[in-house]
Amino acid sequence: MKKYDYIIAGLGAAGLSLAYFMLQSEQLKEKKVLLVDRDRKDKNDRTWTFWGDVPGEFAHLVEKTWYKIGLHDKYEDVIVNAERTPYHFIPAIRFYNYVIPKLKKSDNFTFLSGNIERISDLNGEAVITIDSQLYSADYIFNSAFHGVSTMAQAQKKVAFQQFKGWEVSFNREILEADEVTLMDFSISEKGKVNFMYLLPVSENRLILNCTAFGSEMIENGFAEKCMADYLAKYFPHDYSIIRKEQGFIPMSHIEFRRNYSSRIMNLGILGGDARPSTGYTFINAINNSRKIAAGLAESGNPPKILNNKRHFNFYDRIFIRVLKDNPEALKKALLLMFKKNSSSKAFDFLSASTSVIQEIPIILSLPIIPFLKAFINEQKNSRR
Ligand SMILES: Cc1cc2nc3c(=O)[nH]c(=O)nc-3n(C[C@H](O)[C@H](O)[C@H](O)COP(=O)(O)OP(=O)(O)OC[C@H]3O[C@@H](n4cnc5c(N)ncnc54)[C@H](O)[C@@H]3O)c2cc1C
């Protein structure tokens, strides 16, 4: 069985950023690291967007930043100024093309393409099975293999965010590219929280996603029809679809197990980096990978990473309960949150970085009755 110091299982945002931070560390420069993924990571397989500060190491990868954010429904348009918390976009391929060649240049990082079949902790040694071959390490950092996470239960039991998207190119410059549309509920069906998400990357390039929150899968063909109708209505010009993407993110308050065992640590979505109520993960994954590399450099062991402050877990439960019990109220609440509060306050709240005092006006701006009912029901549930 081949032995490494560390194995990084899964080379997405979390795994690659951890490897990148290890590469930057003087103290870790002798460590032998195995990097494994079943994909080659040579495609632009996703769109990473986030608000606020850009991690310095990756700032040059940002393709576009918006300072105006829109939320819409059939009856109103909420346009907010986001100068203090701008909204950024990094195409995943830029990140892969920046990080992977750097790692490949180092003799300490070995890339392996294969399917991870099992990860286990055997007598104090972390062992991974990749295409029937065993490899071991002092520590395995896993963002790939669902078998060692609560993701599988989370997907079954609670709710999820699902989206299908197109990147389209128009033959003329027809877009106003200075405003991102976070949510357009004008496409929403009654009793469902579904919306269109629009990133005008330039005057003739648009990424649009048909997104749904809930526990029902988007029906086959619905997203495609919805996007085609939306384009025909709002951008009636010839276009070609240059890329498609889709995603599925658990919206679960089930606690993800960051430390699966003393030798196996979960990263990224599997480590609990996705905020259950929004699905945004990228920045948390990068920041936590930075902390893990720093901890390894300092003490030789992975540090303890704390997930959300506890009361945010409770807010997430309430959010998910309102999503299930009263989807119409949730749509209204998302609009009101940005209408009645500054975008920086709303975004800080959604990033779980506000204090209880700062949260009071935000909570008071939401529709009281459905949230109060959800609060009471969740209180009862947590006592059971
Ligand atoms: C289309 C799309 C758009 C998104 N947009 C945003 C966004 O705008 N903002 C945001 O914050 N988040 C977004 N997300 C969520 C996104 O998943 C995270 O931001 C980020 O990619 C999570 O990083 P991760 O490392 O946990 O997972 P990933 O980046 O998904 O990495 C996991 C890796 O594990 C590999 N893998 C899985 N199973 C196996 C196996 N059995 N064997 C070998 N390899 C395996 C996969 O190939 C993958 O490379 C989006 C997701 C998708 C799919």
The ligand as a Tripos MOL2 file, in Angstrom:
@<TRIPOS>MOLECULE
LIG
   53    58     1     0     0
SMALL
NO_CHARGES

@<TRIPOS>ATOM
      1 C1        -23.1110   24.4780  -11.5280 C.3       1 LIG1
      2 C2        -22.7930   24.9070  -10.1230 C.ar      1 LIG1
      3 C3        -22.7620   26.2610   -9.7960 C.ar      1 LIG1
      4 C4        -22.4660   26.6760   -8.4870 C.ar      1 LIG1
      5 N1        -22.4400   28.0160   -8.2040 N.ar      1 LIG1
      6 C5        -22.0540   28.4100   -6.9810 C.ar      1 LIG1
      7 C6        -21.9060   29.7880   -6.6820 C.ar      1 LIG1
      8 O1        -22.1990   30.6270   -7.5240 O.2       1 LIG1
      9 N2        -21.4570   30.1580   -5.4650 N.ar      1 LIG1
     10 C7        -21.1630   29.2410   -4.5100 C.ar      1 LIG1
     11 O2        -20.7350   29.6190   -3.4140 O.2       1 LIG1
     12 N3        -21.3450   27.9290   -4.7430 N.ar      1 LIG1
     13 C8        -21.7610   27.4910   -5.9460 C.ar      1 LIG1
     14 N4        -21.9180   26.1690   -6.2060 N.ar      1 LIG1
     15 C9        -21.7460   25.2290   -5.1260 C.3       1 LIG1
     16 C10       -20.3880   24.6140   -5.3450 C.3       1 LIG1
     17 O3        -20.5420   23.2450   -5.3990 O.3       1 LIG1
     18 C11       -19.3570   25.0780   -4.3770 C.3       1 LIG1
     19 O4        -19.1820   26.4280   -4.3320 O.3       1 LIG1
     20 C12       -17.9930   24.4310   -4.5620 C.3       1 LIG1
     21 O5        -17.7720   23.8950   -5.8360 O.3       1 LIG1
     22 C13       -17.9470   23.3500   -3.5290 C.3       1 LIG1
     23 O6        -16.6560   22.9070   -3.4710 O.3       1 LIG1
     24 P1        -16.3650   21.4290   -3.0600 P.3       1 LIG1
     25 O7        -14.8940   21.3070   -3.1900 O.co2     1 LIG1
     26 O8        -17.0540   21.0920   -1.8170 O.co2     1 LIG1
     27 O9        -17.0960   20.5180   -4.1780 O.3       1 LIG1
     28 P2        -16.7620   20.3630   -5.7020 P.3       1 LIG1
     29 O10       -16.1730   21.6150   -6.2480 O.co2     1 LIG1
     30 O11       -17.9850   19.8140   -6.3200 O.co2     1 LIG1
     31 O12       -15.6010   19.2320   -5.6940 O.3       1 LIG1
     32 C14       -15.8400   17.8800   -5.3890 C.3       1 LIG1
     33 C15       -14.9340   17.0490   -6.2960 C.3       1 LIG1
     34 O13       -15.0530   15.6790   -5.9420 O.3       1 LIG1
     35 C16       -14.9910   14.8930   -7.1110 C.3       1 LIG1
     36 N5        -15.6270   13.6040   -6.8280 N.ar      1 LIG1
     37 C17       -16.8790   13.3890   -6.3420 C.ar      1 LIG1
     38 N6        -17.0830   12.0740   -6.1400 N.ar      1 LIG1
     39 C18       -15.9500   11.4340   -6.5000 C.ar      1 LIG1
     40 C19       -15.5320   10.0770   -6.4970 C.ar      1 LIG1
     41 N7        -16.3460    9.0800   -6.0530 N.pl3     1 LIG1
     42 N8        -14.2890    9.7690   -6.9370 N.ar      1 LIG1
     43 C20       -13.4530   10.7540   -7.3630 C.ar      1 LIG1
     44 N9        -13.7720   12.0840   -7.3670 N.ar      1 LIG1
     45 C21       -15.0100   12.4120   -6.9460 C.ar      1 LIG1
     46 C22       -15.7460   15.7110   -8.1390 C.3       1 LIG1
     47 O14       -15.3460   15.3410   -9.4520 O.3       1 LIG1
     48 C23       -15.3150   17.1390   -7.7640 C.3       1 LIG1
     49 O15       -14.2000   17.5770   -8.5180 O.3       1 LIG1
     50 C24       -22.2150   25.7180   -7.4910 C.ar      1 LIG1
     51 C25       -22.2710   24.3550   -7.8320 C.ar      1 LIG1
     52 C26       -22.5540   23.9590   -9.1080 C.ar      1 LIG1
     53 C27       -22.6210   22.4840   -9.4290 C.3       1 LIG1
@<TRIPOS>BOND
     1     1     2 1
     2     2     3 ar
     3     2    52 ar
     4     3     4 ar
     5     4     5 ar
     6     4    50 ar
     7     5     6 ar
     8     6     7 ar
     9     6    13 1
    10     7     8 2
    11     7     9 ar
    12     9    10 ar
    13    10    11 2
    14    10    12 ar
    15    12    13 ar
    16    13    14 ar
    17    14    15 1
    18    14    50 ar
    19    15    16 1
    20    16    17 1
    21    16    18 1
    22    18    19 1
    23    18    20 1
    24    20    21 1
    25    20    22 1
    26    22    23 1
    27    23    24 1
    28    24    25 2
    29    24    26 1
    30    24    27 1
    31    27    28 1
    32    28    29 2
    33    28    30 1
    34    28    31 1
    35    31    32 1
    36    32    33 1
    37    33    34 1
    38    33    48 1
    39    34    35 1
    40    35    36 1
    41    35    46 1
    42    36    37 ar
    43    36    45 ar
    44    37    38 ar
    45    38    39 ar
    46    39    40 ar
    47    39    45 ar
    48    40    41 1
    49    40    42 ar
    50    42    43 ar
    51    43    44 ar
    52    44    45 ar
    53    46    47 1
    54    46    48 1
    55    48    49 1
    56    50    51 ar
    57    51    52 ar
    58    52    53 1
@<TRIPOS>SUBSTRUCTURE
     1 LIG1         1 GROUP 0 **** ****
